[in-house]
Amino acid sequence: MEILQTVLLVIIVVTSLLAVLLVLLNKGKGGGLSDMFGGGMTQSLNTSGVAQKNLVRLTTIVAVAWALAVAAYALTMRFTTTGA
């Protein structure tokens, strides 16, 4: 069970970092923090609609994988018997 928990923790860390990176790569909708930190400059860059759709899909997949890993880790913590 300890190996499973370690693997799940690694998956959580990797998907967390990927999620942050992918969210930052997504195009800002404007009018919020994205404009304050230079999001207005992305309007001049013409990104492909297909590329943007794929980026959104990948971000969603990573977020779902992260949520499933967290739920699985919580279940392993719940049903782990302590030797104390």
C-alpha distances in whole Angstrom, upper triangle without the diagonal:
4,5,5,6,9,10,11,12,14,15,16,19,20,21,22,25,26,26,29,30,31,32,35,36,37,41,41,43,46,47,44,42,42,46,46,44,46,45,48,48,46,49,51,48,49,45,45,44,42,40,39,38,36,34,34,32,30,29,28,26,24,24,23,20,19,20,17,15,15,15,12,10,12,11,7,9,12,10,7,10,11,13,16
4,5,5,6,9,10,10,12,14,15,17,18,20,21,23,24,25,27,29,30,31,33,35,36,40,41,43,45,46,43,41,41,45,44,42,44,43,47,47,45,48,50,47,48,44,44,44,42,39,39,38,35,34,34,32,30,29,29,26,24,24,23,20,19,20,18,15,15,16,13,11,13,13,9,10,13,12,9,11,12,13,16
4,5,5,6,9,10,11,12,14,15,17,18,20,21,23,24,26,27,28,30,32,33,34,38,39,42,44,45,42,40,40,44,44,41,43,42,46,46,43,46,48,45,46,42,42,42,39,37,37,36,33,32,32,30,27,27,27,24,22,23,22,19,18,19,17,14,15,16,13,11,14,14,11,12,15,14,12,15,15,17,20
4,5,5,6,9,10,10,12,14,15,16,18,20,21,22,24,26,26,28,30,31,32,36,37,39,42,43,40,38,38,42,42,40,41,40,44,44,41,44,46,43,44,40,40,39,37,35,35,33,31,30,29,27,25,25,24,21,19,20,19,16,15,16,14,11,12,13,10,8,12,11,8,10,13,12,11,14,16,18,21
4,5,5,6,9,10,10,12,14,15,16,18,20,21,22,24,25,26,29,30,31,35,36,38,40,41,38,36,36,40,40,37,40,38,42,42,40,43,45,43,43,40,40,39,37,35,34,33,31,29,29,27,25,24,24,21,19,19,18,15,14,15,13,10,10,11,9,6,9,10,7,8,11,12,10,13,14,16,19
4,5,5,6,9,10,11,12,14,15,17,18,20,21,23,24,26,27,29,30,34,35,37,40,41,38,35,35,39,39,36,38,37,41,41,39,42,44,41,42,39,39,38,36,34,34,33,30,29,29,27,24,24,24,22,19,19,19,16,15,16,15,11,12,14,12,9,12,13,11,11,15,15,13,16,16,18,21
4,5,5,6,9,10,11,12,14,16,16,18,20,21,22,24,26,27,28,32,33,36,38,40,37,35,34,38,38,35,37,36,40,39,37,40,42,39,39,36,36,36,33,31,31,30,27,26,26,24,21,21,21,19,16,17,17,13,13,15,13,10,11,13,11,9,13,14,12,13,16,17,15,18,19,21,24
4,5,5,6,9,10,10,12,14,15,16,18,20,20,22,24,25,26,30,31,33,36,37,34,32,32,36,36,34,35,34,38,38,36,38,40,38,38,35,35,34,32,30,29,28,26,24,24,22,20,19,19,16,14,14,14,11,10,11,10,6,8,10,8,6,10,11,9,11,14,15,14,18,19,21,24
4,5,5,6,9,10,10,12,14,15,17,18,20,21,23,24,26,29,30,33,35,36,33,30,30,34,34,32,34,33,36,37,34,37,39,37,38,35,35,34,33,30,29,29,27,24,24,23,21,19,20,18,15,15,15,12,10,12,12,8,8,11,10,7,11,13,11,12,15,16,15,18,19,21,23
4,5,5,6,8,10,11,12,14,16,17,18,20,21,23,24,28,29,32,34,36,33,30,30,33,33,31,32,32,35,35,33,36,38,35,36,33,33,33,31,28,28,27,25,23,23,22,19,18,19,17,14,15,16,12,11,13,13,10,11,14,13,11,14,16,14,15,19,20,18,22,22,24,26
4,6,5,6,8,10,10,12,14,15,16,18,20,21,22,26,27,30,32,34,31,29,28,32,32,30,31,30,34,33,31,34,36,33,33,30,30,30,28,25,25,24,22,20,20,19,16,15,16,13,10,12,12,9,7,11,10,7,9,12,11,10,13,15,14,16,19,20,19,23,24,26,28
4,6,5,6,9,10,10,12,14,15,16,18,20,21,24,25,28,30,31,28,26,26,30,30,28,29,28,32,32,30,33,35,32,33,30,30,30,28,26,25,24,22,20,19,19,16,14,15,13,10,10,11,8,6,8,9,6,7,10,10,9,12,14,14,14,17,19,19,22,23,26,27
4,6,5,6,9,10,11,12,14,15,17,19,20,24,25,27,29,31,28,25,25,28,28,26,28,27,30,30,29,32,34,31,32,29,30,30,28,25,25,25,22,20,20,20,17,15,16,15,11,12,14,11,9,12,13,10,10,14,14,12,15,17,17,17,20,22,21,24,25,27,29
4,5,5,6,9,10,11,12,14,16,17,18,22,24,26,28,30,27,25,24,28,28,25,27,26,29,29,27,30,32,29,30,27,27,27,25,23,22,22,20,17,18,17,14,13,15,13,10,11,13,10,9,12,13,11,12,16,15,14,17,19,19,20,23,24,24,27,27,30,32
4,5,5,6,9,10,10,12,14,15,16,20,21,24,26,28,25,23,22,26,27,24,26,24,28,28,25,28,30,27,28,25,25,25,23,20,20,19,17,15,15,14,11,10,11,10,6,7,9,7,6,9,11,9,10,14,14,14,16,18,19,19,22,24,24,27,28,31,33
4,5,5,6,9,10,11,12,14,16,19,20,22,24,26,23,21,20,24,24,22,23,22,26,26,24,27,29,27,28,25,26,25,24,22,20,20,19,16,16,16,13,11,12,12,8,8,11,10,7,10,12,11,11,14,15,14,16,19,19,19,22,24,24,28,28,31,32
4,5,5,6,9,10,11,12,15,18,19,22,24,26,23,20,19,23,23,20,22,21,24,24,22,26,27,25,26,23,25,25,24,21,19,20,18,15,16,16,13,11,14,14,10,11,14,12,10,13,16,14,14,18,19,17,20,22,22,23,25,27,27,30,31,33,35
4,5,5,6,8,10,10,12,16,18,21,23,25,22,20,19,22,23,20,21,20,23,23,21,24,26,23,24,21,21,21,20,17,16,17,15,12,13,13,10,8,11,11,7,9,12,11,10,13,15,14,15,18,19,18,21,23,23,24,27,29,29,32,33,35,37
4,5,5,6,8,10,11,14,15,18,20,22,20,18,17,20,21,19,20,18,22,22,20,22,25,22,23,20,21,20,19,17,15,16,14,11,11,12,9,6,9,9,6,6,10,10,8,11,14,13,14,17,18,18,20,22,23,24,26,28,28,32,33,36,37
4,6,5,6,9,10,13,14,17,19,20,17,15,14,18,18,16,17,16,20,20,18,21,23,21,23,20,21,21,21,18,16,17,16,13,13,14,12,9,12,13,10,10,13,14,12,14,17,16,16,19,21,20,22,25,25,25,28,30,30,34,34,37,38
4,6,5,6,9,12,14,17,19,21,18,16,14,18,18,15,16,15,19,18,16,19,21,19,20,17,19,19,19,16,14,16,15,11,12,14,11,9,13,13,11,12,15,15,14,17,19,18,19,22,23,23,25,27,28,28,31,33,33,36,37,39,41
4,5,5,6,10,12,15,17,20,18,16,14,18,19,16,17,15,18,18,15,18,20,17,18,15,16,16,16,12,11,12,11,7,8,10,8,6,9,11,9,10,13,14,13,16,18,18,19,22,23,23,25,27,28,29,31,33,33,37,38,41,42
4,5,5,9,9,12,14,17,14,13,11,15,16,14,15,13,16,17,14,17,19,17,18,16,17,16,17,14,12,13,13,9,9,11,10,7,10,12,10,10,14,15,14,16,18,19,19,21,23,24,25,27,29,29,31,33,34,37,38,41,42
4,6,8,9,12,14,16,14,11,9,13,14,11,12,10,14,14,12,15,17,15,17,15,17,17,18,15,13,15,15,11,11,14,13,10,13,15,14,14,17,18,17,19,22,22,22,25,26,26,28,30,31,31,34,36,36,40,40,43,44
4,6,9,12,14,17,15,14,11,14,16,13,13,11,14,13,10,13,15,13,14,11,13,14,14,11,9,12,12,8,10,13,11,10,13,15,14,14,18,19,18,20,23,23,24,26,28,28,30,32,33,33,36,38,38,42,42,45,47
4,6,9,12,15,14,13,10,13,15,14,13,10,13,13,10,12,15,13,13,11,12,12,13,10,7,10,10,7,7,11,10,9,11,14,13,14,17,18,18,20,22,23,24,26,28,28,30,32,33,34,36,38,39,42,43,46,47
4,6,9,12,12,12,9,11,14,13,11,8,10,10,7,9,11,10,11,9,11,11,13,11,8,10,12,9,9,13,14,12,14,17,17,17,20,22,22,23,26,27,27,29,31,32,33,35,37,37,39,41,42,46,47,50,51
4,5,9,8,9,6,8,11,10,10,6,8,10,8,9,12,12,13,12,14,14,16,14,11,13,15,13,12,16,16,14,16,19,19,18,21,23,22,23,27,28,27,29,32,32,33,36,37,37,39,42,42,46,47,50,51
4,7,8,10,8,9,12,13,12,9,9,12,10,10,13,14,14,14,15,14,17,16,12,14,17,15,13,17,18,16,17,21,21,20,22,25,24,25,28,29,29,31,33,34,34,37,39,39,40,43,44,48,48,52,53
4,6,8,6,6,9,11,10,7,7,10,10,9,13,14,15,16,18,17,20,19,16,18,20,18,17,20,21,19,20,24,24,22,25,28,27,27,31,32,31,33,36,36,37,39,41,41,42,45,46,50,50,54,54
4,7,7,6,8,11,11,9,9,13,13,12,16,17,19,19,22,21,24,23,19,21,23,21,19,23,24,22,23,26,26,24,27,30,28,29,32,33,32,34,37,37,37,40,42,42,43,46,47,50,51,54,54
4,5,6,7,9,11,9,10,13,14,14,17,18,20,20,22,22,24,23,19,21,23,20,19,22,23,20,21,25,24,22,25,27,26,26,30,30,29,31,34,34,34,37,39,38,40,43,44,47,47,51,51
4,5,5,6,9,8,10,13,13,15,18,18,21,20,23,22,25,23,19,21,23,20,19,22,22,19,21,24,23,21,24,26,24,25,29,29,28,30,33,33,33,36,37,37,38,41,42,45,45,49,49
4,5,5,6,4,7,10,10,11,14,15,17,17,19,19,21,19,16,19,20,17,16,20,20,17,19,22,21,20,24,25,24,25,28,29,28,31,33,33,33,36,38,38,39,42,43,46,46,49,50
4,5,5,4,5,8,9,10,13,14,17,17,20,20,23,21,18,21,23,20,19,23,23,21,23,26,25,24,27,29,28,29,32,33,32,34,37,37,37,40,42,41,43,46,47,50,50,53,54
4,6,7,8,11,12,14,16,17,20,20,24,24,26,24,21,24,25,22,22,25,25,22,25,28,26,25,29,30,28,29,33,33,32,35,37,37,37,40,42,41,43,46,46,49,49,52,52
4,6,8,10,11,13,15,16,19,19,22,23,25,22,20,23,24,20,20,24,23,21,23,26,24,23,27,28,27,28,31,31,30,33,36,35,36,39,40,39,41,44,45,48,48,50,51
4,5,6,8,10,12,12,16,16,20,21,23,21,18,22,23,20,20,24,23,21,24,27,25,25,28,30,28,30,33,33,33,35,38,37,38,41,42,42,44,47,47,50,50,53,54
4,5,6,8,10,11,13,14,17,17,20,18,15,18,20,17,17,21,21,18,21,24,23,22,26,27,26,28,31,31,31,34,36,36,37,39,41,41,42,45,46,49,49,52,53
4,5,6,8,10,13,14,17,18,21,19,17,20,22,19,19,23,23,21,24,27,26,26,29,31,30,31,34,35,35,37,39,39,40,43,44,44,46,49,49,53,53,56,57
4,5,6,7,11,12,16,17,20,18,16,20,21,19,19,23,23,22,24,27,26,26,30,31,30,32,35,35,35,38,40,40,41,44,45,45,47,50,50,54,54,57,58
4,5,5,8,9,12,14,16,14,12,16,17,15,16,20,20,18,21,24,23,24,27,28,28,29,32,33,33,35,37,38,39,42,43,43,45,47,48,52,52,55,56
4,5,7,9,12,13,16,15,13,16,18,17,17,21,22,21,23,26,26,26,29,30,30,32,34,35,35,38,40,40,41,44,45,46,47,50,51,54,55,58,59
4,6,9,13,14,17,16,15,18,20,19,20,23,24,23,25,28,28,28,31,33,33,34,37,38,38,40,42,43,44,47,48,48,50,52,53,57,57,60,61
4,6,10,12,15,13,12,16,17,16,17,20,21,20,23,25,25,26,29,30,30,32,35,35,36,38,40,40,42,44,45,46,48,50,51,54,55,58,59
4,7,9,12,11,11,14,15,15,16,19,20,20,22,24,25,26,28,30,30,32,34,35,36,38,40,41,42,44,46,47,48,50,51,55,56,59,60
4,6,9,7,7,10,12,11,13,16,16,17,19,21,21,23,25,26,27,29,31,32,33,35,37,37,39,41,42,43,45,47,48,52,53,56,57
4,5,5,6,9,10,11,12,14,15,17,18,20,21,23,24,26,27,29,30,32,33,35,36,37,39,41,42,43,45,47,48,51,53,56,57
4,5,5,6,9,10,11,12,14,15,17,18,20,21,23,24,26,27,29,30,32,33,35,36,38,39,41,42,43,45,46,50,52,55,56
4,5,5,6,9,10,10,12,14,15,16,18,20,21,22,24,26,27,28,30,32,33,34,36,37,39,40,42,43,45,48,50,53,55
4,5,5,6,9,10,10,12,14,15,16,18,20,21,22,24,26,27,28,30,31,33,35,36,37,39,40,42,43,47,48,51,53
4,5,5,6,9,10,10,12,14,15,16,18,20,21,23,24,26,27,29,30,31,33,35,36,37,39,41,42,46,47,50,52
4,5,5,6,9,10,11,12,14,15,17,18,20,21,23,24,26,27,29,30,32,33,35,36,37,39,40,44,46,49,51
4,5,5,6,8,10,10,12,14,15,16,18,20,21,22,24,26,27,28,30,31,33,34,36,37,38,42,44,47,49
4,5,5,6,9,10,11,12,14,15,16,18,20,21,22,24,26,27,29,30,31,33,35,36,37,41,42,45,47
4,5,5,6,9,10,11,12,14,15,17,18,20,21,23,24,26,27,29,30,32,33,35,36,40,41,44,46
4,5,5,6,9,10,11,12,14,15,16,18,20,21,22,24,26,27,28,30,31,33,34,38,40,43,45
4,5,5,6,9,10,10,12,14,15,16,18,20,21,22,24,26,27,28,30,32,33,36,38,41,43
4,5,5,6,9,10,11,12,14,15,17,18,20,21,23,24,26,27,29,30,31,35,36,40,41
4,5,5,6,9,10,11,12,14,15,17,18,20,21,23,24,26,27,29,30,34,35,39,40
4,5,5,6,9,10,11,12,14,15,16,18,20,21,22,24,26,27,28,32,34,37,39
4,5,5,6,9,10,10,12,14,15,16,18,20,21,22,24,26,27,30,32,35,37
4,5,5,6,9,10,11,12,14,15,17,18,20,21,23,25,26,29,31,34,36
4,5,5,6,9,10,11,12,14,15,16,18,20,21,23,24,28,30,33,35
4,5,5,6,9,10,10,12,14,15,16,18,20,21,22,26,28,31,33
4,5,5,6,9,10,10,12,14,15,16,18,20,21,25,26,29,31
4,5,5,6,9,10,11,12,14,15,16,19,20,24,25,29,30
4,5,5,6,8,10,10,12,14,15,17,18,22,24,27,29
4,5,5,6,8,10,10,12,14,15,16,20,22,25,27
4,5,5,6,9,10,10,12,14,15,19,20,24,25
4,5,5,6,9,10,10,12,14,18,20,23,25
4,5,5,6,9,10,11,12,16,18,21,23
4,5,5,6,9,10,10,14,16,19,21
4,5,5,6,9,10,13,15,18,20
4,5,5,6,8,12,14,18,20
4,5,5,6,10,12,15,17
4,6,5,9,10,13,15
4,6,8,10,14,15
4,6,9,13,15
4,6,9,12
4,6,9
4,6
4
